[in-house]
Amino acid sequence: MKITEISVFQLEPRWMLVKVETDEGITGWGEPTLEGKSTVIEAAIYSFRDSLLGEDPMRTEFLYQKLYRGGFYRGGAVLSSAISGIEQALWDIKGKKTGLPVWQMLGGKCRDKIRMYAHAIPFADDPTEEEIAYWVKKRVADGFTALKTSMVAPPIRFIDTFSKIKDITKRIAAMREAAGEDVDIAIDFHGRISPAMAPILIQELAPYHPMFIEEPVLPENVDVMKRMMNFGVPIAAGERLFTTFGYRELIEKQAVNVVQPDLCHCGGILQAFKIAAMANNYFMSVAPHNPLGPVALAACLQIDTCIDNFLAQEHPTHEAGRDLGKGIFQEPFAVEDGYIGIPDKPGLGFEIDEEAVRESSYDGKWRNPVLYFPDDGSLGEW
């Protein structure tokens, strides 16, 4: 079997897909979305095209290494994301060729269903308490036992006011009251908080027993991240790290309790599997990061099924269900009582409606919000 073509689709609302075709008619799909930079990823994927045409797609690890090590410059958000989507598609082909789901080729299942966590408040950093109560109660009524919020409303100064701390704390208190004590709540600081503010805020939020606090500070300084472990709340990070090399220091210094590889960025499925194994040596759990589309979810579910130290799987779970594959997959994924069943179809576990993908295509020019402090016009972290 040989690779004969590679195509890219920019897909609303902000997703992108890569399609790898073979001379046997078996096609694989992956999702290499890098939010706000998808047109750059498209160019990177096409730059890899000549290195892949004519190759055997069953040589998954060899081709990963060829793409990663075959150029002088390695890693980073752009190259790692481009490789991630291609690698997912190669696993999809391998599974379809062998008739096996990817998780079966990686050792078999470690669980019978996959716990999901929902984004509690859709598209809102600054909701009212009434909106918080409505959405949290709805998510719980829908069956979710774990929720995540980023209600640490930006922008936040390096050293901010007591009023800001009280405002953030009040939102999480409202969320805990609405959720009750049997629902896990994760809080995403989104890398917005400085090393000076983060310990203060973590201690204020500790009474509400977060499942974890995500990216309490930016991940570049592992020593600072490790200091965040001193305040009695589990710490999670990793969405902005790439490959096992990027995770090495974070894991070896035991700077987090939960690692969060994003399969669209970290190098793909096998890199995520290796990162999970590295984390397991230090008794860390894994909660794959995924705020993106259904193909990314499909890749995550394969890893969630076959690793021992899985915690919970992120997914936006929007009301229309399109992020679960509705209108894109012939059989969308279904969340029942907060879980998704183990996917048992070959490869990544879906058959795609390519006509629907083409109908949803756009130019790929989605932009991250850029925030400024209103008093002096300086840039704040989104």
C-alpha positions as CSV (number, residue, x, y, z in Angstrom):
1,M,0.0,0.0,0.0
2,K,1.3,3.5,-0.9
3,I,0.2,7.0,-0.1
4,T,-1.1,8.7,-3.2
5,E,-2.5,12.1,-2.1
6,I,-2.8,14.4,0.9
7,S,-5.6,17.0,1.1
8,V,-6.6,19.7,3.7
9,F,-10.0,21.0,4.6
10,Q,-10.7,24.1,6.6
11,L,-13.9,23.5,8.4
12,E,-16.3,25.8,10.2
13,P,-16.3,26.9,13.0
14,R,-12.5,26.7,13.4
15,W,-11.5,23.1,12.7
16,M,-9.3,21.7,10.0
17,L,-8.9,18.2,8.7
18,V,-6.2,16.3,6.7
19,K,-7.1,13.4,4.4
20,V,-4.5,10.8,3.4
21,E,-5.4,8.6,0.4
22,T,-3.8,5.3,-0.6
23,D,-3.6,3.2,-3.8
24,E,-5.8,0.6,-2.1
25,G,-8.7,3.1,-1.7
26,I,-8.3,3.2,2.1
27,T,-8.5,6.8,3.4
28,G,-7.4,8.1,6.7
29,W,-8.4,11.4,8.5
30,G,-6.8,13.5,11.1
31,E,-7.3,16.8,12.8
32,P,-4.3,19.2,13.0
33,T,-6.2,22.3,14.1
34,L,-4.1,25.1,15.6
35,E,-6.5,27.8,16.6
36,G,-5.8,31.0,14.8
37,K,-3.0,29.5,12.7
38,S,-4.8,26.9,10.6
39,T,-3.8,28.4,7.3
40,V,-0.2,28.2,8.4
41,I,-0.7,24.5,9.3
42,E,-2.2,23.9,5.9
43,A,1.0,25.2,4.3
44,A,3.1,23.1,6.6
45,I,1.1,19.9,5.7
46,Y,1.6,20.5,2.0
47,S,5.3,21.1,2.6
48,F,5.4,17.5,3.9
49,R,3.5,16.1,0.9
50,D,6.5,15.2,-1.2
51,S,8.1,13.4,1.8
52,L,5.0,11.2,2.1
53,L,3.8,10.4,-1.4
54,G,4.8,6.8,-2.4
55,E,5.5,5.8,1.2
56,D,3.8,2.9,3.0
57,P,1.2,4.4,5.4
58,M,1.5,1.3,7.7
59,R,5.0,2.5,8.8
60,T,3.4,5.0,11.2
61,E,6.4,5.6,13.5
62,F,8.9,5.7,10.7
63,L,6.9,8.3,8.9
64,Y,6.5,10.3,12.1
65,Q,10.2,10.3,12.7
66,K,10.8,11.2,9.0
67,L,8.6,14.3,9.3
68,Y,9.9,15.2,12.8
69,R,13.6,14.6,12.3
70,G,13.8,15.0,8.5
71,G,14.3,18.8,8.7
72,F,16.9,20.8,10.7
73,Y,14.2,22.5,12.8
74,R,12.1,20.4,15.0
75,G,9.0,20.7,17.2
76,G,7.0,23.8,17.9
77,A,3.3,24.5,17.5
78,V,3.2,24.6,13.7
79,L,5.3,21.6,12.7
80,S,4.0,19.5,15.6
81,S,0.4,20.2,14.8
82,A,0.9,19.4,11.1
83,I,2.6,16.1,12.0
84,S,-0.1,15.3,14.6
85,G,-2.9,15.4,12.0
86,I,-1.0,13.3,9.5
87,E,-0.1,10.8,12.2
88,Q,-3.7,10.4,13.3
89,A,-4.7,9.8,9.6
90,L,-2.0,7.1,9.3
91,W,-3.4,5.3,12.4
92,D,-6.8,5.6,10.8
93,I,-5.5,3.9,7.7
94,K,-3.7,1.2,9.7
95,G,-6.9,0.4,11.7
96,K,-9.0,0.2,8.5
97,K,-6.5,-2.1,6.8
98,T,-6.3,-4.5,9.8
99,G,-10.0,-4.2,10.8
100,L,-9.0,-3.1,14.3
101,P,-9.7,0.1,16.3
102,V,-6.5,2.0,17.2
103,W,-6.9,1.2,20.9
104,Q,-6.8,-2.5,20.2
105,M,-3.4,-2.1,18.4
106,L,-2.1,-0.1,21.4
107,G,-2.7,-2.9,24.0
108,G,-6.5,-3.2,24.3
109,K,-9.0,-1.4,26.5
110,C,-8.5,-0.5,30.1
111,R,-12.1,0.6,30.7
112,D,-15.6,0.0,29.4
113,K,-16.6,3.6,28.8
114,I,-15.0,7.0,28.8
115,R,-15.8,9.7,31.3
116,M,-16.3,13.1,29.7
117,Y,-16.1,16.6,31.2
118,A,-18.1,19.4,29.7
119,H,-17.4,23.1,29.4
120,A,-19.8,24.4,32.0
121,I,-20.5,27.8,30.7
122,P,-20.4,27.9,26.8
123,F,-18.5,30.9,25.3
124,A,-18.6,33.0,28.5
125,D,-15.7,34.2,30.7
126,D,-18.0,36.8,32.4
127,P,-21.4,35.2,33.1
128,T,-23.9,36.4,35.7
129,E,-24.6,34.2,38.7
130,E,-28.0,33.3,37.2
131,E,-26.3,32.1,34.0
132,I,-23.8,30.1,36.0
133,A,-26.5,28.4,37.9
134,Y,-28.6,27.6,34.7
135,W,-25.7,26.1,32.8
136,V,-24.2,24.1,35.6
137,K,-27.6,22.6,36.6
138,K,-28.2,21.8,32.9
139,R,-24.9,20.0,32.5
140,V,-25.5,18.0,35.7
141,A,-29.0,17.2,34.5
142,D,-27.5,16.0,31.2
143,G,-25.5,13.5,33.2
144,F,-22.1,15.0,33.5
145,T,-20.2,14.4,36.7
146,A,-17.3,16.6,35.8
147,L,-17.3,20.2,34.5
148,K,-14.6,22.8,33.6
149,T,-14.8,26.5,33.6
150,S,-12.4,29.4,32.5
151,M,-14.3,32.0,34.5
152,V,-11.1,33.7,35.5
153,A,-12.2,36.6,33.5
154,P,-9.4,38.3,31.5
155,P,-7.5,40.4,31.3
156,I,-5.8,40.1,34.7
157,R,-2.8,42.2,35.8
158,F,0.4,40.8,37.0
159,I,-0.7,42.0,40.5
160,D,-4.4,42.6,40.5
161,T,-6.9,44.0,43.0
162,F,-8.6,42.4,45.9
163,S,-11.9,43.1,44.1
164,K,-10.8,40.9,41.1
165,I,-9.9,38.1,43.5
166,K,-13.3,38.3,45.2
167,D,-15.1,38.4,41.8
168,I,-13.4,35.2,40.6
169,T,-14.0,33.4,43.9
170,K,-17.6,34.4,43.9
171,R,-18.1,32.8,40.5
172,I,-16.6,29.5,41.5
173,A,-18.6,29.5,44.7
174,A,-21.8,29.9,42.6
175,M,-20.7,27.1,40.4
176,R,-20.0,24.8,43.3
177,E,-23.4,25.7,44.9
178,A,-25.2,24.8,41.7
179,A,-23.2,21.6,41.1
180,G,-23.3,20.2,44.6
181,E,-20.6,18.1,46.2
182,D,-20.7,15.1,43.9
183,V,-19.6,16.9,40.7
184,D,-16.0,17.5,39.9
185,I,-15.1,21.1,38.9
186,A,-11.9,21.9,37.0
187,I,-10.8,25.5,36.8
188,D,-8.8,26.7,33.8
189,F,-6.6,29.7,34.6
190,H,-5.6,29.6,30.9
191,G,-2.1,30.9,31.6
192,R,-3.6,34.3,32.4
193,I,-2.3,34.5,35.9
194,S,1.1,35.7,37.0
195,P,3.4,33.7,39.4
196,A,2.6,36.5,42.0
197,M,-1.2,36.2,41.7
198,A,-1.6,32.5,41.1
199,P,-0.8,31.3,44.7
200,I,-3.2,33.8,46.1
201,L,-6.0,32.8,43.8
202,I,-5.4,29.0,44.3
203,Q,-5.6,29.4,48.0
204,E,-8.9,31.4,47.7
205,L,-10.4,28.7,45.5
206,A,-9.1,25.6,47.5
207,P,-12.3,25.5,49.7
208,Y,-14.3,24.7,46.6
209,H,-12.3,21.6,46.0
210,P,-11.3,21.8,42.3
211,M,-10.7,18.6,40.5
212,F,-7.6,20.5,39.1
213,I,-6.5,23.9,38.2
214,E,-5.3,24.1,34.6
215,E,-2.3,26.2,33.5
216,P,-2.2,28.2,36.7
217,V,0.8,29.9,35.1
218,L,2.4,29.8,31.7
219,P,4.1,26.4,31.1
220,E,7.5,27.7,30.0
221,N,8.9,27.9,33.5
222,V,8.6,24.5,35.1
223,D,10.1,25.6,38.4
224,V,7.3,28.2,38.8
225,M,4.7,25.6,37.8
226,K,6.0,23.2,40.5
227,R,5.6,25.9,43.2
228,M,1.9,25.9,42.4
229,M,1.7,22.3,43.7
230,N,2.2,23.7,47.3
231,F,-1.3,24.9,48.0
232,G,-3.4,21.7,48.3
233,V,-5.1,21.7,44.8
234,P,-4.2,19.3,42.0
235,I,-2.4,21.1,39.1
236,A,-2.8,20.3,35.4
237,A,-0.9,21.5,32.3
238,G,0.4,20.4,28.9
239,E,-1.8,21.7,26.1
240,R,1.0,24.0,24.9
241,L,3.7,21.4,25.1
242,F,4.8,19.3,22.1
243,T,6.2,15.7,21.9
244,T,7.8,13.7,24.7
245,F,10.7,16.0,24.7
246,G,8.5,19.0,25.6
247,Y,7.0,17.0,28.5
248,R,10.2,15.6,29.9
249,E,11.0,18.3,32.3
250,L,7.4,18.9,33.5
251,I,7.1,15.2,34.3
252,E,10.6,14.5,35.7
253,K,10.3,17.6,38.0
254,Q,6.8,16.4,39.1
255,A,5.5,19.9,38.5
256,V,1.9,18.7,37.8
257,N,-0.6,16.1,39.0
258,V,-2.4,15.8,35.6
259,V,-0.8,16.0,32.1
260,Q,-2.9,17.3,29.2
261,P,-1.5,16.4,25.9
262,D,-3.5,17.7,23.0
263,L,-3.5,15.1,20.2
264,C,-3.8,17.9,17.6
265,H,-0.5,19.4,18.7
266,C,1.6,17.0,20.8
267,G,2.7,14.8,17.8
268,G,-0.4,12.6,17.5
269,I,-1.6,9.3,19.0
270,L,1.6,7.5,19.7
271,Q,3.3,10.5,21.2
272,A,0.3,10.9,23.5
273,F,0.6,7.2,24.4
274,K,4.3,7.7,25.2
275,I,3.6,10.9,27.3
276,A,0.9,8.9,29.3
277,A,3.5,6.2,30.0
278,M,6.1,8.8,31.1
279,A,3.5,10.3,33.4
280,N,2.4,6.9,34.8
281,N,6.0,6.4,36.1
282,Y,5.3,9.3,38.5
283,F,1.7,8.4,39.3
284,M,0.3,11.3,37.3
285,S,-3.0,11.0,35.5
286,V,-3.9,12.1,32.0
287,A,-6.8,14.3,30.8
288,P,-6.3,14.9,27.1
289,H,-6.9,18.4,26.1
290,N,-9.5,18.9,23.3
291,P,-11.7,22.0,22.7
292,L,-11.9,21.2,19.0
293,G,-13.8,19.0,16.6
294,P,-15.0,15.4,16.3
295,V,-12.0,13.9,14.5
296,A,-9.8,15.2,17.4
297,L,-12.3,13.6,19.8
298,A,-12.1,10.3,17.9
299,A,-8.3,10.3,18.3
300,C,-8.6,11.1,22.0
301,L,-11.0,8.3,22.6
302,Q,-8.5,5.8,21.3
303,I,-6.0,6.9,23.9
304,D,-8.5,7.2,26.7
305,T,-9.5,3.6,26.1
306,C,-6.1,2.0,26.3
307,I,-4.1,4.0,29.0
308,D,-4.3,3.0,32.6
309,N,-3.9,6.5,34.1
310,F,-6.8,8.3,32.3
311,L,-8.8,10.8,34.3
312,A,-11.4,12.4,32.1
313,Q,-11.8,13.6,28.5
314,E,-12.4,17.3,27.6
315,H,-14.9,18.1,24.9
316,P,-17.0,21.3,24.3
317,T,-20.3,19.4,24.0
318,H,-22.1,22.2,22.3
319,E,-25.9,21.9,22.1
320,A,-26.0,21.2,18.4
321,G,-23.9,18.1,18.8
322,R,-21.8,18.9,15.7
323,D,-18.6,18.6,17.7
324,L,-19.6,15.0,18.3
325,G,-19.8,14.5,14.6
326,K,-23.4,15.3,13.8
327,G,-23.7,16.2,10.1
328,I,-20.1,15.2,9.6
329,F,-19.9,11.5,10.6
330,Q,-22.3,8.9,9.4
331,E,-22.7,7.8,13.0
332,P,-21.9,10.6,15.5
333,F,-20.6,9.9,18.9
334,A,-23.1,10.0,21.7
335,V,-22.7,11.2,25.3
336,E,-24.9,9.2,27.7
337,D,-24.9,10.0,31.4
338,G,-21.6,11.8,31.0
339,Y,-19.8,9.0,29.2
340,I,-19.0,7.9,25.7
341,G,-18.9,4.2,24.9
342,I,-15.8,2.6,23.7
343,P,-15.5,3.1,19.9
344,D,-15.4,-0.4,18.2
345,K,-15.1,0.5,14.5
346,P,-11.8,0.1,12.7
347,G,-9.2,3.0,12.8
348,L,-10.4,6.1,14.6
349,G,-13.9,4.8,14.7
350,F,-15.9,6.9,12.3
351,E,-16.9,7.1,8.6
352,I,-16.9,10.7,7.4
353,D,-19.4,12.4,5.1
354,E,-16.9,14.2,2.8
355,E,-19.7,16.0,1.0
356,A,-20.8,17.6,4.3
357,V,-17.2,18.5,5.0
358,R,-16.9,20.3,1.7
359,E,-20.1,22.1,2.3
360,S,-18.8,23.4,5.7
361,S,-15.5,24.5,4.3
362,Y,-14.3,28.1,4.7
363,D,-11.1,30.0,4.3
364,G,-9.7,29.0,7.7
365,K,-9.1,32.6,8.9
366,W,-10.3,32.3,12.5
367,R,-8.7,34.7,14.9
368,N,-8.0,34.4,18.7
369,P,-9.3,37.3,20.7
370,V,-6.8,40.0,21.6
371,L,-7.4,41.8,24.9
372,Y,-6.2,45.1,26.2
373,F,-6.3,46.8,29.6
374,P,-8.8,49.7,29.2
375,D,-6.9,52.2,31.3
376,D,-3.6,52.2,29.5
377,G,-4.0,50.1,26.4
378,S,-1.4,47.5,27.3
379,L,-1.8,43.9,26.2
380,G,-3.5,41.3,28.4
381,E,-3.4,37.5,28.3
382,W,-6.4,35.9,26.7
